[in-house]
């Protein structure tokens, strides 16, 4: 049955030349069935993606050499050594697009002359760098698209520091003469930033004349400075064909941004963590700074007030609903919008007459398909706890920002009276009424930081929410129930919502959103106890189409009742549980895995001893690995000192997709998670 399923999938998608972006639909395809089927179809294959097929053996990857007509090949996540890559490239002379991992031990000198000749004709290259290296870039003189993911740890598994000294002979990087698209996403770490600057060195001398996409994402509070950024921005602005732009905040200033956008009609813009340039962003988009704002389809404006990195927020910058309303009118084609780590407080006592709720302004984005909002943006401000205000002279209104009078630090108090929580959903209802196409929604508390973040500094010391604004507390079960009106919803993230008390809204949401496939819940309600357990179990019983579940809560009890409810999710493929003081039942876990035969990922980082975790992990692998070759089981104590090393051993595609928390909305189009 498994072999027949694998063959049917391959015949349906590969023979037609369709490049599948992920291969998680092949969890039962073992190496033998895959090799046999691929040999039969070798003459029909033109485009082949094994992205994320971490379970395939190296000898299986070798079979790809028989597909001599392949022009696009993606083996990211597969076991590809320097010698294996050389054999593949030597056989695939028609190859024009390649994606692979540059792992420790990669040696460019191991490539044959035939392989180098194939590389010289590549027009697209995607490299995931796990060691300091230029990879095969020095051999690719005709590149039009270069996509890089830097995922190098600053220390080895043995605890030795990693330096960014490249081997002699790796410095002959071409000048990207034909380059049209450059994309780079970095994981945290100084080595990644140092290596990026080496890749960008030639841009300081010469900017490719056809460059129209430049996306660089650097996490953390202090991205490395690149002196050549202003000249790059000016060069991009002169050509008038810029399609996508993202620069770290230390690279941008208002003048450079204005020059880059002037006369262009970009489709994707990201200004994450760039609060100082917000006035210029809005001015460029709304006052003719760009040639045609209606071309914009993806906009990332997360991190207006640096909640993650500021210890004291005596003055907060809030979104202005009227400005968002104007933005929606100018950028009417936006489909993906990210406003994470911003603030919006709809206060009855301060709002002007006729002032729209932010959700009403967002409702003017009629084509929205994915949206990320701060939790406080959903609150109507009614019955919000009163906060003492020390008045000072009001700041002037900026384009896109509304400076409120000076206020004290507005933190959520865990022990405050729940009866004061706001409960009106009038604003939210307006958003739902006019944005029926929403399929992906992320509601994230402004001060929320996951204990296992993907692209943020990790902070597990604090149990209480840091920097959580009081208005986020006004978002509760009634708001979650209202979200059930999004009948097309496929992916939902709810994180850092202290106002969710019993979780009854989750149940109502699940009953209405029948096609929900991805659900991520983190730090709902009180962090001192898990008060919505009963509702969570009822919710899981309703999620019959659920494929992915990520659950992060300090006191999660993964007992028999939990896994029985989870067993109702018959389509579930990936599961990740994270709980600082959580417990799990080994027998119930094993029974669940037996019932849900599609589950190929089970990651649990909870309490318990190392022995108990390792014992359960081994039992699951021994029992289910043969029938599920793609099975990834990692069970480890969350607070163990060796956890970072364990995390680095998990396939990167799983970390990006689910295990490590990150926003998935309005991310760079070429490097978004699978």
N, C-alpha and C positions, 0 to 999 in steps of 0.2 A: 504493500500500500504506500509506504513512504517513497520507494523508488518511482512508482507510477506518478505520485504527486510531484516529485522533483522534475521528472521528464516533462510532464504536462506544463509546468511553469516555464521551463526553459524553452520548449517548443513555442509556447504562446508569446513569449516576450523577446527571446534572443533571435529566433528565426526572422522576426519582423524587423530586426535591426534596432530595437528599442533599447536605449541605455538606461537600465534601471538604476535609480539613485540609491536604493538600499536593497539588501538581499535578505532581510529578516523574514521574508515569506518562504525561505528555504531552510527552516530550522531542522527538518528531518532529512535533508539531503546529505548523505554521507559521502565520503571521498570517492568511493568506488562508483556509485551511481552517477555522481557528477562527472567523473572522468569519462565513463562510458557514453553518457549522453552527449557530452561536449564533442567527443570524437566523431559521433554520428552527424553532428550538426556543424562541424568545423567549416565546411565550405560555404555556409549560409551566414556566418557571423561577420558583421561589420562593426558593430558597436557593443562593447561588453563591459559591464560594471560588476565587480566583485567587492565593491566598497562595503567595508564592515564585515566581510566573511572571514573573521579571525580564526574560525575553527578549521578551515581548509589546510591540509598538509602541504608542505612545500612541493612534494612530487605531484600533487594535483595542480598546483599553479604551473608546473612545467608543461602540462598538457596544452596550455594556452598557445604554445609555440606552433601548434598545428593549425591554428586559426589565422592563416596567412593573409586573409583579406581584412583583418581588423584595422580600422583607422582610429578608433577611440577606445582606450583601455584604462580602466580604473581598478587598481589592485591595492588601494589604500586599506590598511589594516591587515593585509595578507602577509604571509611569511615569504618575503622577497629579499634574498641576500644579494650582494654585489654580483656574484657569479650567475645566480639565477636571473637577475635582471639583464645581464649581458647576453645570456642565451635567448631570452625573450626578444630583446631588441634586435638581435642579429637575424631572427626569423621573421619579424614583423616589419618588413621594409616599407609598407604603406602607412605605418602609424603616423598620425598627425596630432594626437592628443594623449597625454600620459599623466596618470596620477599614481603616486606611490609614497611609501614611507622611507625616509632616510634615517636608518637606525644606527646604533653604536656598531662600529666596525666597518661602516661603509667605506669603500675604496674606489675612487673614480678610475684609478689606474688599472683596475681589474677588468674594465670594459674593453671588448675587442674593437678593432677598427670598423667592423660592420655595425656594431652597436652604436659607436660614435657617429657613424654616417647617418643612421636612423635618427639619432637625436638632433643632428644638424638640420633636419627637415621638420622638426616639430613646430607647430604653431601655438599649442597650448600645453602648459605644464603646471601641475599642482604637486607640491612637495609638503609633506608633513615632517618637520625636522625634529628628531628626538636626540640629536647630537650636533655639536657645532660643525657645520659643513655647508659648502655651497651646493652639495648634491650634484646634479648633472647640469646645473645652469651654465657652467663654462662651455659646455658643448652645444648649447642651444642658441645659435646665432639668429634664428628666424622667428623667435617667439613673438607672438602677438598678445598672449595672455599668460601672466605669471601669477599663480595663486599660492601663497605660503601660509603655513600654519606652524608657529614656533611653539613647541611643547617640550622644552629642555629644562630639566630640573637643575637647580643650582648645586645640588649635591648628588653623589652617586648612592647606590643602595648601601655601600659600605661606609657612607658618611663623609666621603672625600669631596672637597670642593671641585666644581667643574669650571675650567677656564675656557675662554673663547678664542684661543690661539688656533688658527687654521693651519693646516699642513702646507708646506712649501709646494707650489704648483697648483694650489686651489685659489690663488688670488687673481687669476686671469679671467675675471668675470667680464662678459661682453657688455657693450654699452647699450644694450636693449634698443637698438636702432629702430626695430619694427614694432616695439611694444605699444599696445593700445590699452591694456588693462593690467593694473598692478594691485593685488590684494594681499594684505598681511594681517593675520590675527595672532596675537601673542598671549600665551599663558603667563601668570606672574613669574617674575625672576629677572635678575639683572643680566644673566647670560643671554636670554632671549632678546632683550633690548640692545645689547652690544652687537649681537649678530645681525639684527635688523639694520643697524647703521652701516654695517659692512655691505649689506645688499644694496643700500641706498646711496653708497658713496659715489657711484657714477652719476646719480641725479644732480649732484652738486656741480658737476662739470657740464652735463648736457641733459636736458629734458627731452625725451623722445617726442618728435613733432606730431605724432598721431595719438598721443596719450589722451584718453577720454574717461578712464575710470581709475581713481586712486583712492583706495580704502585701507587705512591703517588703524588698527584697534590695539591700544596698549592699556592694560588694566592697572589699577592701583592709583594712589593719590599723587604720585610724582613721576609721570612719564618722562623719559629721557628727552632732552631738548635736541632738536635738529635744526641747525642754523640755516639750512638751505630751504626751509619750508616757505618763507615769504616769496622767494624767487620762483619756486614751484607753483605757488598759488597764482602769481602774476602770469606765468606761462600758460597755465590752464585757462585763465580768463581770456587770453588773447585769441584763442582758437575758436571759441564759440560752439564747441561740440562736446562739452563736458556732460557725462551721463550720471556719474556717481562720485561722491566725495565724502570722505571721513578722515579727519585728522585729530590726533591727540590734542588735549587742551593746551599743553605747553608749546604747541607748534602754531597756534592760531592767535591772531589779534584781529580786531574789527576791520582794519584797513586791508589786511591780507585776504580776509574772507570776502569783503566787498569786491576786491579785484578778481577773485576766483569765480564768483558767481555772476558777475556782470556780463550780460550778453549771452548767457548760457540758458539752457532749458533742461536742468538735471531731472533724472527720474528717481534717484536714491540719494538722500542726504542724511548724515548722522553727525550730531553735535553732542554726543553723550559726554557728560561731565565738563561742559564748557560754559559755565554760568556767565562769564564776563562778556561773551559775545552774543548773548541772547538779543539785546536790542538790535544789533546789526542783522541777525538772522531774520527777525520779523520785518525789518525795514527792507531787506533784499527781496523777501518773498511777497510782501504786500505793497511795496511802493515802486515797483518797476526795476528793482535791482537785477532781477532775472528776466530773461527774454520772454519766457512763457511758463508761468507757474502752474498751468493746468497739466503740464507733462509730469509733474511730480506724483509718484505713486507710493513712495516709502519714505517716512520721516521719523527719525529717532531724536527726540529731544529730552532724553532722560538726564537726571542729575542737575537740576537747576540750582539747588542750594547746598550741594555738597553734604547731605545729611550723613553720609557714611564716614566722612573724614573730619567733621567739625565737632569738637568737644563742647563748644558753647555756641548756641544759636540765639543770641539775644535779639537779633533782628531777622525775621524770616521773609523770604521772597516768595510770593504767591503767584500762581497763574491768574491771569485776568480773563474772565469769561468773554468779555467783549473783544479782546484781542484774538482769542481762539475762534470766535465767531467770524471775525474778518479773515482769519487765516483759512477757515473752511470755505469761504466764498472765493478766495483767490486760488487756493489749491484744491479745487473741487474733485480731482481724480484720485486723491490719496486713498489707498487701500490698506496701508499698514502704518500705524501710529503708535509710538512708544513715549509715554510720559512718566515712566517710573522714576521714583525718588524726587518727585516734585511735590508741591503742596497746593491745595485749593480749599479755602474755608468759606463756605456760604453762610455768612453770619447775618441773621435778620437785623441786628441792631446797627450794622455798618453798611449794608449793601444799598446802593443807590436805587431810586425808583426806576423800574423797568429793567434792572440788571438781571440778565439771564443766569440760570444755574449753569455750571460748566457742562453738565451732561446735555443740556439743551443746545449749547453751542456745538458740542461734539456731534450732536444729531445731524448737523448740517453736512457732515462728511458722509454723504449718502451711499458711498461705495465701500465703506469700511468692511474689511474682512478679518483683520486682526488688530487688537487694541490692548495696550497696557496702561493701567491707570493707578495712581496712588489711592489707597483706601479712603482717605479723607475726602476725595473728590466725589464720592457717592453720597456723602452725608448732606442732608438739607440744612443742618445747623440748628434744627429745632431741639430744644432741651439739651443742647450740648453743655457740658459742665462749664460753669463760669470760671474764667481765668483772670486773675488780677492783672490790670493793664496800667503800666506806668507811662503816661502820655508824654511824648516829646513832639517836636515839630514834625508834621508828616512829610515824608519824602515825596519827591516828584514822581509822577507816573512815568515809567519807562515803557518803551515799546515792548510788549510781551510780558512785562513784570509789573506787579503792583506792590510797591513797598508799603507795608502796613506800619502803623505807629509802633514804637519800640515796645516790646512785650517781654515778659519773663519767659524762661524756658518752658515750653508747653509739652510736658511729658505726661504720658498716660500713667495713672496710678492703679496698680493691680487691685488694691483693696477698696477702691471707690465704689459707691452705691450703684448697682446695675440699673436701678430704676430711673437713673438720670440719663441713661443712654438714649440718644436720638433714634427715632423709629420711622421717620417719614421717607418715602421712596418716590416722591413726586418728580424730583430731578431725574432719577434713574429711569423712571417710566418713559420720559421723553426720549431718552437715548434709545431705548428698546423699540419704541414705536417707529423711529425713522431710520434705524440701522439694522434691518432684518437679515442682512447678509453676513453678520458677524459669525465666524466659525472658530476663532481663537480669541480668548479673553483672559487677561492676567490682571488680577486685583492684588496689589502688593502694598503692605504697610510701609510708609515712608522710612521708618527706622529698622525695617526687617533685614537681618543678615543671617543667612543659613549657616548652620554649623559645618556644612560641607558645600562651600561655594565653588563655582567653576572659575570665574574670572574676577574674583574680588579677594581682598586680604582675608584670610581665615581668622575668625575670632570666636573661640568656644568658651571664653572665660566667663562672660556675663550670661546669667540665666534670664534676667528680666529684659524686656524690650528696651533697646537703647535708642533714645531720640524719637520714640513713638509719640506722634502728636495726638492731642486729646480728641481732635475731630475724627480720627480714625476709629476711635472707640464708639462713635455713633453709627457705625456700620455693623448691622447685626443680622439675625436670621431672616427678618422681613426682606432685607436687601437680597439675600441669597435666594429666597423663594421667588422674588421678582425676576431674577436672572433666568428663571425657567421659561420666560417668554422668548428667549433666544432658541428657538426650536432647531436651528441649524448648527448649534454649538457642537464642535468636535473636540476642542482642546480647552481645558479650564485650569487655571492656576489661582489658588487662593492662599495668600501667605501674610502672616502678621496681622491678623484681624482679632484683636482682643474683645471686640463687642459681640462676637458669636458665642452665645451662652450655651444653649442646648443642642444646637445643630439641626433644629427642625427644618430650617430653610434648605439645608442640603438635601433632605429627603424630597421636598417639593420640587427642587431643581432637577434631581435625578429622574423623577417621575415624568417630567415634561420634556427633558432633553434626552430623548430615547437613543440618539445616535452618538452620545458622548464616548469618545475613544481614548482620550488622554486626560487623566485627572492628577493634579498635584496639589496636595494640602499641606500646609506648614504653619505651625504655631497659631492655631485657632483657639480663641478663648483664653482662659487662664493658663499660665505656664507652670502653675504649682500643682495642678491636677488636670486630668482629662475629663472634661464635663460633657463631651458630646459623643461618648462611646456608643451609646444605644442608637443615636441617630446615624452614626457612621455605619453601623452594621446594617441598618435599614437602607441606607443609601447604596451600599455595595450590592445588596440584593436586587436593586433596580437597574444596576449598570450592566446589562446583559451584553452590550457591545464594547465594553471597556477592553482596551488592549494594553494600556500602560497605567500603572499606579505608583505615584511617589508620595509617601506619607512621612512627614517629619513632625514629631511631637515629643516633648520631653518625657511624658509618662505613658507611652503607648504600651498596652498589654496585648501582645499577639498570642492570644490563647486559643482554645478550641473554638469558642464562639466566633472569634474574629476570622479564623481561617474557614470555618463553615460558611460564613457570609461571603467571604472572598471567593469561595468555590462556585458561587452563583455567576461569577464573571467568567463564563465559559470560553470567551475569546481572549482572555488575558495572556499576554506574551512576556511582559516585563514587569517586575515588581521590585521596588526599593523601599525599605523601611529604615528610618533613622530616628533613634530615640536615646537620649542621654541616660535616662533612668528606666528605659523600657525593658520588658521581659518577653521571652518567647517560649512556646511549648514545642519541643523538638518533635514529638509524635504528631502533633497537629500540623506542623509544617510539612512533614513527610507525607501525611495523608492528603494534604492540599495539593502537593506536587503530583501525587498519583492521580488525583481527580482531574486536574487541569493539565492535560497533556500538551498544550501549546506553549506553556511557560518555558522560555529558554534563558531567562535572566532572573535570578533571585539574589538580591543584594540586601543584607541586613546588617546594619551597624547599630547595635543596641548595647544593653547591659549584659551581664553574665560573664562567666569566666572564659578565659582563652581556650581552655580545654573543652568546655561545653560548646563553644562556637566552632572550633575546629572539628569536633566529633560530628556535629550535625552537617557541616559542610562536606566532610568526607562521605558521610552516609548518603547524602543527596547525589553527589557526583558518581559514587559507585553504583547506585541503583538506576539512575536515569540517563547517564551520559551516552550509553550505547544507542538508545532509541532517539536521543536528541543530541546530535553532534555539536550543535551550536550552544549547548548549555553552559552558562556562566554562573557559577555559584560562589559568592563571597560572603562569608558570615564572620564578623570580627567585632570585638568590643570597641565602641565608639571612642572611648577615652584612653585607649592603649597607645603607648608612645610610638609603636611601630606602624600605626595606621597610615601615615603618609607614604611609607614604602609599599604597603598593601594597595593603596589607591593607585600608585604608579604602575602596578602590575595588571590593572584592569584594562581591557581593550578600550582604546580611546573613543571609539564610536559609541560605546555604552556610557562612558563618562559624559560625553557631549550631549547625548540624547536624554539621559534621565538621572543618573546617579548624582552628579554634582549640579547644584541649583544654578540656573541662569535664566534670563529672559530670552524668549525665542522670537520676539516680535520686532520687525524692522531691523533685523540684523543684516550684515553684508550678504548680498545674495549668493555669492559663490562659496561662502564659508559657513553658512547657516547649518545647524545640526541636521542630521538625516531625518 
